[in-house]
Amino acid sequence: MPGQRNAHVSLSGPVSHLRRRIQALDEMLTFRRVSSSVEPLSFIVWRMSEVTDSSMHAAGDPVLGPDIIDEIILESKALEQLARTDPEIVSGPLDATAQLWTSTGRQRAHSNSRMLAEFFRSISADPPDRRGVNPSSGGLFTSTMGSEGYSSWQAYLELFSNSVLYPRPWHSWRLAIRNDASSIAEVASARDWFALCLANPLEQDGLIYPDWHRIASTYSAVHLTLRAIAGLQGFVVSDGEAFVAPAFWDVESTLWLTWCFGQARLEVVRA
């Protein structure tokens, strides 16, 4: 079988990690009872940045089955509450009218959609043997503007506003998705991610990585929902035979593998 490992899979540690993650996310409900000013999306993004830590990997990569992940993550009351106002962010499908791309000071400023198109590099132009859960180059990430008026990626940047990794200014663009964009792969669960990787595998050191070059031949984009990310983050996903490498997406995102955009409108600049 692809991605086969000789490993004894202990569930108690990984399950405990995932349940603690849910508890941390669900603290949002307590905070909101104290103060209605607590914004659910910002809180969840903050908590996700806090709960993915190196202790998860102290004894090796934690392994969980996709169905166990999906069953446990459905217990989150915080995600359930956010889904009432922002279902596209939590579980999809993608809202093509609310996609924001945010550049940082590490990237040159873009003043119009033509310059954005020149910045874009198609995944399909990369060598097919590049390996890694996140593509090492090419593509473009957007994040969905939520009901609170900002995206998960914008909320993430605010957490690290003084970081040298994400210097200001930040330019956030609303991108118009063209009607001729081909199909978008929806990753709404760990099972969806596991199936996508097994259908498009790159194998290395007993682990399966997504072959983005191959995925780009079928899909224009891959939408990674918040519920899927909250469950998957940091775990090797396995059915006992195939082992998919751990992913670290952090926030709800759509990875555009080909250029699918018309006009781009500058929404906000944070200097």
C-alpha positions as CSV (number, residue, x, y, z in Angstrom):
1,M,0.0,0.0,0.0
2,P,1.2,3.6,-0.7
3,G,2.7,5.4,2.2
4,Q,3.0,2.3,4.3
5,R,4.8,2.5,7.7
6,N,5.8,0.0,10.3
7,A,4.3,1.9,13.2
8,H,2.2,1.1,16.2
9,V,-0.5,3.6,16.3
10,S,-1.5,4.7,19.8
11,L,-4.7,6.7,19.8
12,S,-4.8,7.9,23.4
13,G,-2.2,10.7,23.0
14,P,-3.5,12.1,19.7
15,V,-7.1,11.9,20.8
16,S,-6.3,13.8,23.9
17,H,-4.5,16.5,21.9
18,L,-7.5,16.9,19.6
19,R,-9.9,17.1,22.5
20,R,-7.8,19.7,24.3
21,R,-7.8,21.7,21.0
22,I,-11.6,21.6,21.0
23,Q,-11.7,22.7,24.6
24,A,-9.5,25.6,23.8
25,L,-11.7,26.6,20.9
26,D,-14.8,26.3,22.9
27,E,-13.6,28.7,25.5
28,M,-14.9,31.3,23.1
29,L,-18.4,30.6,24.5
30,T,-17.3,31.5,28.0
31,F,-15.5,34.7,26.8
32,R,-18.6,35.8,24.8
33,R,-20.8,35.3,27.9
34,V,-18.5,37.8,29.7
35,S,-18.1,40.2,26.8
36,S,-20.2,40.4,23.6
37,S,-17.3,42.2,21.9
38,V,-15.4,38.9,21.5
39,E,-15.4,38.2,17.8
40,P,-15.8,34.4,17.1
41,L,-13.6,34.2,14.0
42,S,-10.7,36.2,15.6
43,F,-10.9,34.1,18.8
44,I,-10.8,30.8,16.9
45,V,-7.8,31.9,14.7
46,W,-6.0,33.0,17.9
47,R,-6.7,29.7,19.6
48,M,-5.6,27.7,16.6
49,S,-2.3,29.5,16.7
50,E,-1.9,28.6,20.4
51,V,-2.9,24.9,20.4
52,T,-0.6,23.6,17.6
53,D,2.7,23.2,19.5
54,S,5.8,21.2,19.3
55,S,4.7,19.0,22.3
56,M,2.4,17.1,19.8
57,H,5.5,15.8,18.1
58,A,7.7,15.0,21.1
59,A,7.3,11.3,20.6
60,G,7.0,11.4,16.9
61,D,4.2,12.5,14.6
62,P,0.8,11.9,16.2
63,V,-1.4,9.6,14.0
64,L,-5.2,9.6,13.8
65,G,-7.7,8.1,11.5
66,P,-9.7,10.6,9.3
67,D,-13.1,9.3,10.6
68,I,-12.0,9.7,14.3
69,I,-10.8,13.2,13.5
70,D,-14.1,14.1,11.9
71,E,-16.2,12.6,14.6
72,I,-14.4,14.5,17.4
73,I,-14.2,17.9,15.7
74,L,-17.9,17.9,15.2
75,E,-18.1,18.1,19.0
76,S,-16.8,21.7,18.9
77,K,-19.5,24.1,20.0
78,A,-17.5,27.1,18.9
79,L,-17.3,25.9,15.3
80,E,-21.0,25.1,15.4
81,Q,-21.8,28.6,16.5
82,L,-19.5,30.2,13.9
83,A,-21.1,28.0,11.2
84,R,-24.4,29.8,11.9
85,T,-23.1,33.1,10.6
86,D,-20.2,31.9,8.4
87,P,-21.0,28.4,7.1
88,E,-18.7,28.9,4.0
89,I,-15.7,29.4,6.3
90,V,-16.5,26.5,8.6
91,S,-17.6,23.8,6.3
92,G,-17.9,25.3,2.7
93,P,-18.7,25.4,-0.1
94,L,-16.5,28.3,-1.2
95,D,-18.1,31.8,-1.4
96,A,-16.6,32.9,-4.7
97,T,-17.8,36.5,-4.1
98,A,-15.9,37.0,-0.9
99,Q,-12.3,36.0,-1.6
100,L,-9.5,38.2,-0.2
101,W,-5.8,38.0,-1.1
102,T,-3.6,39.9,1.4
103,S,0.0,40.8,0.6
104,T,2.6,41.9,3.2
105,G,5.5,44.2,3.0
106,R,7.7,41.3,1.9
107,Q,5.9,41.5,-1.5
108,R,5.9,44.4,-3.8
109,A,2.7,46.5,-3.8
110,H,0.2,45.8,-6.5
111,S,-2.0,48.6,-7.8
112,N,-4.2,46.7,-10.3
113,S,-5.4,43.3,-11.4
114,R,-2.8,43.2,-14.2
115,M,0.1,43.5,-11.7
116,L,-1.5,40.7,-9.6
117,A,-1.7,38.5,-12.7
118,E,2.0,39.1,-13.3
119,F,2.8,38.2,-9.7
120,F,0.9,34.9,-10.0
121,R,2.8,31.7,-10.9
122,S,0.9,28.7,-11.8
123,I,1.4,25.5,-9.9
124,S,1.5,23.6,-13.1
125,A,4.7,25.4,-14.1
126,D,6.6,23.8,-11.2
127,P,8.5,20.5,-11.5
128,P,6.1,17.6,-10.7
129,D,8.6,16.1,-8.1
130,R,8.4,19.0,-5.6
131,R,7.3,17.7,-2.2
132,G,5.6,19.2,0.8
133,V,2.1,19.5,2.1
134,N,2.1,23.2,1.2
135,P,3.5,23.9,-2.3
136,S,6.9,25.4,-2.1
137,S,6.1,27.9,-4.8
138,G,3.4,28.9,-7.2
139,G,-0.3,29.4,-6.7
140,L,-2.1,32.0,-4.6
141,F,-3.9,31.8,-1.3
142,T,-7.1,33.6,-0.6
143,S,-9.2,33.6,2.5
144,T,-13.0,34.2,2.8
145,M,-14.2,37.6,4.2
146,G,-16.5,36.7,7.1
147,S,-19.6,38.3,8.5
148,E,-17.4,40.4,10.8
149,G,-15.8,42.1,7.7
150,Y,-12.4,40.5,7.6
151,S,-10.8,37.2,6.6
152,S,-9.1,34.5,8.7
153,W,-5.8,35.5,7.2
154,Q,-6.3,39.1,8.2
155,A,-7.1,38.0,11.7
156,Y,-3.9,35.9,11.7
157,L,-1.8,38.8,10.6
158,E,-3.2,40.9,13.4
159,L,-1.9,38.3,15.9
160,F,1.6,38.8,14.6
161,S,1.5,42.4,13.7
162,N,5.0,43.1,15.0
163,S,6.6,40.0,13.3
164,V,9.4,40.4,10.9
165,L,7.8,37.6,8.9
166,Y,4.8,39.7,8.0
167,P,5.9,43.3,7.8
168,R,3.5,46.0,6.9
169,P,2.0,47.5,4.8
170,W,-0.7,44.8,4.2
171,H,-2.8,45.2,1.1
172,S,-6.1,43.2,1.0
173,W,-7.7,42.7,-2.4
174,R,-11.1,41.3,-3.2
175,L,-10.7,39.1,-6.2
176,A,-13.5,38.4,-8.7
177,I,-13.5,34.7,-9.6
178,R,-14.1,34.2,-13.4
179,N,-17.1,32.2,-14.5
180,D,-14.8,29.9,-16.5
181,A,-13.0,28.7,-13.4
182,S,-13.0,24.9,-13.4
183,S,-14.0,22.7,-10.5
184,I,-12.9,23.6,-6.9
185,A,-12.0,20.7,-4.6
186,E,-13.8,21.2,-1.3
187,V,-11.9,19.9,1.8
188,A,-14.6,20.0,4.4
189,S,-13.3,17.2,6.5
190,A,-10.2,15.0,7.3
191,R,-11.8,12.3,5.2
192,D,-11.9,14.8,2.2
193,W,-8.2,15.6,2.7
194,F,-7.2,12.0,3.0
195,A,-9.0,11.1,-0.2
196,L,-7.5,14.0,-2.1
197,C,-4.0,13.0,-1.1
198,L,-4.5,9.3,-1.9
199,A,-5.9,10.2,-5.3
200,N,-2.9,12.4,-6.0
201,P,0.0,11.0,-4.1
202,L,3.7,11.8,-3.8
203,E,5.4,9.3,-1.5
204,Q,8.5,10.1,0.6
205,D,9.9,8.4,3.7
206,G,6.7,6.4,4.3
207,L,4.4,9.4,4.1
208,I,2.1,10.6,1.3
209,Y,2.1,14.2,0.3
210,P,-0.3,15.9,-2.1
211,D,1.0,16.1,-5.7
212,W,-0.1,19.6,-6.5
213,H,1.1,19.4,-10.1
214,R,-1.3,16.5,-10.6
215,I,-4.1,18.1,-8.6
216,A,-3.8,21.2,-10.8
217,S,-4.6,19.1,-13.8
218,T,-8.0,18.5,-12.4
219,Y,-8.9,21.4,-10.2
220,S,-8.5,25.2,-10.4
221,A,-8.4,25.5,-6.6
222,V,-8.6,23.6,-3.3
223,H,-10.7,25.1,-0.5
224,L,-9.6,24.2,3.0
225,T,-12.4,24.8,5.5
226,L,-11.9,25.8,9.1
227,R,-13.5,22.6,10.4
228,A,-11.1,20.5,8.3
229,I,-8.1,22.5,9.4
230,A,-9.0,22.4,13.1
231,G,-9.1,18.6,12.9
232,L,-6.1,18.0,10.6
233,Q,-3.6,20.5,11.9
234,G,-0.4,18.6,12.9
235,F,-1.7,15.1,12.6
236,V,-0.6,12.3,10.4
237,V,-3.8,11.0,8.9
238,S,-4.0,7.2,8.4
239,D,-6.4,4.4,7.8
240,G,-3.8,2.0,9.2
241,E,-2.3,1.3,5.7
242,A,-1.7,4.7,4.1
243,F,-0.1,7.6,6.1
244,V,-0.7,11.2,4.9
245,A,1.9,13.7,6.1
246,P,0.8,16.3,8.7
247,A,-0.6,19.6,7.4
248,F,-0.2,23.1,8.9
249,W,-2.7,25.4,7.2
250,D,-3.5,27.5,10.3
251,V,-6.5,29.3,8.8
252,E,-9.4,28.8,6.3
253,S,-7.8,29.2,2.9
254,T,-8.2,28.5,-0.8
255,L,-5.2,27.6,-2.8
256,W,-5.6,28.7,-6.4
257,L,-3.6,26.5,-8.7
258,T,-4.4,28.4,-11.9
259,W,-5.2,32.0,-12.6
260,C,-9.0,32.3,-12.3
261,F,-9.5,36.0,-11.6
262,G,-11.0,39.0,-13.3
263,Q,-11.0,42.3,-11.6
264,A,-9.2,42.9,-8.3
265,R,-10.5,45.6,-5.9
266,L,-8.3,47.0,-3.1
267,E,-10.4,46.7,0.1
268,V,-8.1,47.9,2.8
269,V,-4.5,48.9,3.5
270,R,-2.9,48.4,6.9
271,A,0.2,50.6,7.1
